[in-house]
Amino acid sequence: MKRTNLVLLAIVLLLVILPLVLPLPGGLKKPFSGTDNQGQNAIVTANPDYRPWFEPLWKPPSAEIESLLFALQAALGSGLLGYYLGLRRGQSQARRQARNRVDASD
């Protein structure tokens, strides 16, 4: 295996294992709380008269389902981005090979 691949593998393993090993400094108040609620709580604390502009059209029945939908959205987005980047790389390699064949035939 190339050295760069080993370094990248080590970094990925570190990113996967580190959050499992390190304790959270303050602990989790709620297991699936997100930054949306924290932001709204900070706004209400600063301005008690605050009222949201609108409510969501559909509220998931539980926080776990909301987390699942967020993960699904992230997976779809990264899949589309990966597909696009792979497509562009393949097109660039095909152009490079075609250019090399033309240069070799001259």
Contacts in CASP RR format, 6 or more apart in sequence:
PFRMAT RR
TARGET T0000
AUTHOR 0000-0000-0000
METHOD contacts of the structure
MODEL  1
MKRTNLVLLAIVLLLVILPLVLPLPGGLKKPFSGTDNQGQNAIVTANPDY
RPWFEPLWKPPSAEIESLLFALQAALGSGLLGYYLGLRRGQSQARRQARN
RVDASD
30 63 0 8 1.000
31 63 0 8 1.000
32 63 0 8 1.000
32 64 0 8 1.000
32 66 0 8 1.000
32 67 0 8 1.000
33 63 0 8 1.000
40 52 0 8 1.000
43 50 0 8 1.000
44 50 0 8 1.000
60 66 0 8 1.000
60 69 0 8 1.000
END
